[in-house]
């Protein structure tokens, strides 16, 4: 059996979570239902109970005593970095380092569910059904008829990767937006954007310096002059149209490398538990080398799609995404397209965080595209 290098990252680390809210509705971290309540999450406590039924925190006598208002301002937990359950330190991922109870507050890097729409461009991210955090990050902007978008997927096994992914996405999209506005060479700009993202991820807080934050990245510029895509890791870009479309990226992963070497078929490689171990990423311990950058000329109208593996896990081929984007009348608004793809991943199991950016390019109205 092939041995995997010890510095490879595995982006798949399922962690239990409650069932998600319906697509398009943000999932509350905890319900603050009024006293008596848990001092950690605010959920109602059963009289005489010793542990919170919602989060498992140890209950104080006051939590199960006479009714009283949630003592925290706005019901969002203590302002300090102390755990509301045991008083221990809170890691940057929003969980207590001592008792493991999730805290409520701004330390959570990315929302459980978020949607953005810019006319003919839309983006959706969701925590999925099994992870306790959303460590995916997305950033998107438009300059006239050109879109710039970035998806970063934080590596679950490295603490602080949600914040690092957020920093990387923001840094890259800023470089790309300025490049489009100033008319710079877009291929060179893409290389610079990935470099800026790498610097931002390296500078992100590292709760465990021996295991620094890391993330993948896929970024694209798409407009009348064509498409330029850059990536590191296994987040992907696709072109989807009436003919089906094509994948624009090649994964930096254990599976992809063995397939490229002719040692395994694609089906056998993707079925292996090591398939998603990435071989290149952003972070302080990332291997060297430039980002992959490719240019693509669209053959006609269609969708430019950027996504994390939480989507393509359930449909690696472009024909699967094309099926989800098909519409009886031949027209689909961008936000509906992004919601469909995210909803498809959740309905298929939602094992991982799911993030997707879609942009309709070529022969479109402001927010519709024939598919």
C-alpha positions in Angstrom: 0.0 0.0 0.0 1.3 3.4 -0.9 2.5 5.5 2.1 1.4 9.1 2.3 4.0 11.7 3.2 3.4 12.9 6.8 3.1 16.6 5.8 0.1 16.0 3.6 -3.1 17.5 4.9 -6.4 15.7 5.1 -9.2 18.3 4.5 -11.9 15.8 5.7 -12.6 15.8 9.5 -16.3 15.2 10.2 -17.6 16.5 13.5 -21.1 16.2 14.9 -23.5 19.0 14.6 -27.3 19.5 14.9 -29.4 19.2 11.8 -29.2 22.3 9.6 -31.9 24.8 9.1 -33.6 24.9 5.6 -31.4 26.2 2.9 -31.3 30.0 2.9 -32.0 30.3 6.6 -29.1 30.9 8.9 -28.7 28.3 11.6 -28.6 29.8 15.1 -25.6 28.6 17.1 -27.9 28.0 20.1 -31.4 29.0 21.0 -31.6 31.4 23.9 -35.0 30.5 25.2 -35.1 32.3 28.5 -34.4 31.3 32.0 -33.7 29.1 33.7 -30.9 28.5 31.2 -27.4 27.1 30.5 -24.7 29.7 31.3 -22.8 28.5 28.2 -25.4 28.4 25.4 -28.6 29.9 27.0 -30.8 26.9 26.3 -33.5 26.1 28.8 -32.4 23.9 31.6 -34.5 21.2 33.1 -35.3 21.7 36.8 -32.7 19.8 38.9 -30.6 19.0 35.8 -26.8 18.8 36.1 -25.9 19.0 32.4 -27.3 21.1 29.5 -29.4 19.1 27.1 -28.2 21.3 24.2 -24.5 21.6 24.6 -23.5 19.3 27.5 -22.1 22.0 29.7 -22.2 21.5 33.5 -25.1 23.6 35.0 -24.7 25.8 38.0 -27.4 26.0 40.7 -28.5 29.4 39.3 -29.0 27.9 35.9 -31.7 25.5 37.2 -33.1 27.8 39.9 -35.7 30.6 39.7 -36.4 32.1 36.3 -34.2 35.1 35.4 -33.0 36.9 32.3 -30.0 35.7 30.4 -27.2 37.6 32.2 -25.1 38.1 29.0 -25.5 41.3 26.9 -27.7 40.4 24.0 -27.6 36.7 24.9 -24.3 36.3 23.1 -21.9 35.2 25.8 -19.1 36.8 27.7 -17.0 39.5 26.0 -13.8 38.0 27.4 -11.9 35.0 26.0 -12.9 32.9 29.0 -15.2 29.9 28.5 -18.8 30.6 29.7 -18.9 27.0 31.0 -15.7 26.3 32.9 -13.7 29.6 32.7 -11.0 28.0 30.6 -9.4 29.7 27.5 -11.3 29.9 24.2 -9.4 28.9 21.1 -9.7 30.9 17.9 -12.1 28.3 16.5 -14.6 29.3 19.1 -14.4 26.2 21.3 -13.1 26.0 24.9 -9.6 24.4 25.1 -10.5 22.8 28.4 -14.1 21.5 28.2 -14.7 21.7 24.5 -18.0 23.7 24.7 -18.7 25.9 21.8 -18.8 29.6 22.6 -21.1 32.2 21.1 -19.4 35.3 19.8 -17.4 37.0 17.1 -14.5 34.5 17.3 -16.3 32.2 14.8 -14.6 33.1 11.5 -17.3 32.2 9.0 -21.1 32.0 9.3 -22.9 28.7 9.3 -24.8 29.8 6.2 -24.3 32.9 4.0 -25.5 34.1 0.7 -24.3 36.9 -1.6 -25.7 38.1 -4.9 -24.3 40.6 -7.3 -26.8 40.5 -10.2 -25.3 37.8 -12.5 -23.0 36.4 -9.8 -24.0 34.6 -6.6 -22.2 32.8 -3.8 -23.5 30.4 -1.1 -21.7 28.8 1.8 -23.0 26.3 4.4 -21.5 24.5 7.3 -22.9 21.2 6.1 -24.5 18.5 8.3 -21.6 17.0 10.2 -19.0 19.7 10.9 -19.1 21.9 14.0 -17.6 24.9 12.2 -17.7 26.4 8.7 -14.1 26.6 7.8 -14.8 27.5 4.1 -14.5 31.2 3.1 -15.6 32.9 -0.1 -15.0 36.4 -1.5 -16.5 37.8 -4.7 -16.6 41.2 -6.5 -17.5 42.5 -9.9 -15.9 45.2 -12.0 -18.2 46.0 -14.9 -18.9 42.7 -16.7 -16.0 41.0 -15.1 -16.2 38.8 -11.9 -13.4 38.0 -9.5 -14.1 35.2 -7.0 -12.2 33.2 -4.5 -13.0 30.0 -2.5 -10.7 28.9 0.3 -11.3 25.6 2.2 -9.7 25.5 5.7 -8.1 22.3 6.6 -10.1 20.8 9.5 -7.2 19.1 11.2 -5.2 22.4 11.7 -6.6 24.7 14.4 -7.5 28.2 13.2 -7.9 27.3 9.6 -11.3 29.0 9.3 -9.8 32.4 10.1 -6.9 31.7 7.8 -9.2 30.8 4.9 -11.1 34.0 5.5 -7.8 36.0 5.4 -6.6 34.2 2.3 -9.9 34.8 0.4 -10.0 38.4 1.2 -6.4 39.0 0.3 -6.7 37.3 -3.1 -9.9 39.0 -4.2 -8.5 42.4 -3.3 -5.5 41.8 -5.6 -7.6 40.5 -8.4 -10.1 43.4 -8.2 -7.4 46.0 -8.3 -5.8 44.2 -11.3 -9.0 44.3 -13.3 -9.7 47.9 -12.5 -6.2 48.9 -13.5 -6.0 46.8 -16.7 -3.0 44.7 -15.5 -2.0 41.4 -17.1 -4.5 38.9 -15.5 -2.3 35.9 -15.6 0.4 37.7 -13.7 -2.3 39.1 -11.4 -3.5 35.7 -10.6 -0.1 34.5 -9.5 0.2 37.7 -7.4 -3.2 37.1 -5.8 -2.3 33.5 -4.7 1.0 34.9 -3.3 -1.0 37.5 -1.3 -3.3 34.8 0.0 -0.3 32.7 1.0 1.1 35.6 3.0 -2.2 36.3 4.7 -2.7 32.6 5.7 0.9 32.5 7.0 0.2 35.6 9.1 -3.1 34.2 10.6 -3.2 33.3 14.3 -1.8 29.8 14.9 -3.3 28.2 18.1 -0.9 25.3 17.6 2.4 26.6 16.1 3.5 23.0 15.5 0.4 22.5 13.3 -0.2 25.9 11.7 -3.5 26.9 9.9 -3.8 25.8 6.3 -6.3 26.0 3.4 -6.8 25.3 -0.2 -7.6 28.0 -2.8 -9.3 28.4 -6.1 -9.7 31.8 -7.7 -11.0 33.1 -11.0 -11.4 36.2 -13.2 -14.2 35.8 -15.7 -15.4 38.4 -18.3 -15.7 39.3 -21.9 -12.0 38.7 -22.6 -12.1 35.1 -21.2 -11.4 33.3 -17.9 -8.2 33.0 -15.8 -8.2 30.4 -13.0 -5.6 29.9 -10.3 -5.5 27.2 -7.6 -3.6 25.3 -4.9 -5.2 22.2 -3.4 -8.4 20.5 -4.3 -10.9 23.3 -4.5 -12.2 23.4 -8.1 -13.3 25.5 -11.0 -15.8 24.3 -13.7 -17.3 25.6 -16.9 -20.9 24.4 -17.2 -23.0 25.0 -20.3 -25.7 23.3 -22.4 -23.2 20.7 -23.6 -22.2 19.7 -20.1 -19.0 21.6 -19.6 -15.6 20.8 -18.2 -13.4 20.9 -15.2 -10.8 23.7 -15.4 -8.6 22.6 -12.5 -6.6 19.5 -11.5 -6.5 18.6 -7.9 -3.3 18.7 -5.8 -4.2 15.5 -3.9 -3.2 11.9 -3.2 -5.8 10.6 -5.5 -5.0 12.8 -8.5 -1.3 12.1 -8.2 -1.7 8.4 -8.3 -4.2 8.6 -11.2 -1.7 10.8 -13.1 1.1 8.3 -12.5 -1.1 5.5 -13.8 -1.1 3.6 -10.6 -4.9 3.7 -9.9 -8.0 4.4 -11.9 -9.9 7.6 -11.0 -12.7 5.5 -9.5 -10.5 3.4 -7.4 -8.5 6.5 -6.2 -11.6 8.5 -5.3 -13.0 5.5 -3.3 -9.9 5.3 -1.2 -10.0 6.9 2.3 -6.8 8.8 1.4 -8.3 10.4 -1.7 -8.7 13.9 -0.2 -5.3 14.2 1.3 -3.9 17.3 -0.4 -0.4 17.6 -1.5 -0.2 21.4 -1.9 -1.9 24.1 0.2 -1.5 27.6 1.6 0.0 27.9 5.1 3.3 28.3 7.1 4.2 24.6 6.4 3.1 24.7 2.7 5.5 23.1 0.2 7.1 25.6 -2.2 6.2 26.2 -5.8 4.0 28.6 -7.8 0.3 28.3 -8.1 -1.3 26.6 -11.0 -2.7 29.2 -13.5 -4.7 28.5 -16.7 -6.5 30.6 -19.2 -9.8 29.5 -20.7 -12.0 30.8 -23.6 -15.6 30.0 -23.1 -17.2 28.4 -26.2 -20.5 30.2 -25.6 -22.8 31.2 -22.7 -22.6 29.2 -19.5 -21.7 29.2 -15.8 -18.3 29.7 -14.3 -18.4 27.7 -11.0 -15.9 27.8 -8.1 -16.4 25.3 -5.3 -14.9 23.5 -2.3 -14.9 19.7 -2.2 -18.0 19.8 -0.1 -19.9 20.2 -3.4 -17.9 18.1 -5.9 -17.6 15.2 -3.5 -21.2 14.3 -4.6 -20.7 15.0 -8.3 -17.1 15.2 -9.6 -18.0 15.3 -13.3 -19.3 18.5 -14.9 -22.4 16.7 -16.2 -23.6 16.3 -12.6 -23.4 20.0 -12.0 -25.0 20.7 -15.4 -27.9 18.5 -14.4 -28.5 20.4 -11.2 -28.4 23.8 -13.1 -30.8 22.7 -15.9 -34.1 24.8 -16.0 -37.2 24.0 -18.1 -37.4 27.5 -19.5 -33.7 27.7 -20.2 -33.1 30.6 -17.7 -31.9 30.4 -14.1 -31.1 33.4 -11.8 -27.6 33.3 -10.3 -28.7 33.0 -6.7 -31.0 30.1 -7.5 -28.2 28.4 -9.3 -25.9 28.7 -6.3 -28.6 27.6 -4.0 -29.3 24.5 -6.1 -25.7 23.4 -6.0 -25.4 23.9 -2.3 -28.8 22.2 -1.7 -27.7 19.3 -3.9 -24.6 18.7 -1.7 -26.7 19.0 1.5 -29.3 16.6 0.2 -26.6 14.2 -0.8 -25.2 13.9 2.7 -23.6 17.3 3.6 -20.6 15.6 5.0 -18.4 18.7 4.6 -18.6 22.4 4.5 -20.1 23.5 1.1 -19.2 26.7 -0.7 -20.0 27.6 -4.3 -19.6 30.8 -6.4 -21.5 30.9 -9.8 -21.2 33.6 -12.5 -23.1 33.6 -15.8 -20.9 34.6 -18.6 -21.5 35.2 -22.3 -24.8 36.1 -24.0 -26.7 36.8 -20.8 -29.1 39.3 -19.3 -28.1 40.8 -16.0 -28.9 37.8 -13.8 -30.0 35.0 -16.1 -28.1 32.6 -18.4 -29.3 29.9 -20.8 -28.3 26.4 -19.6 
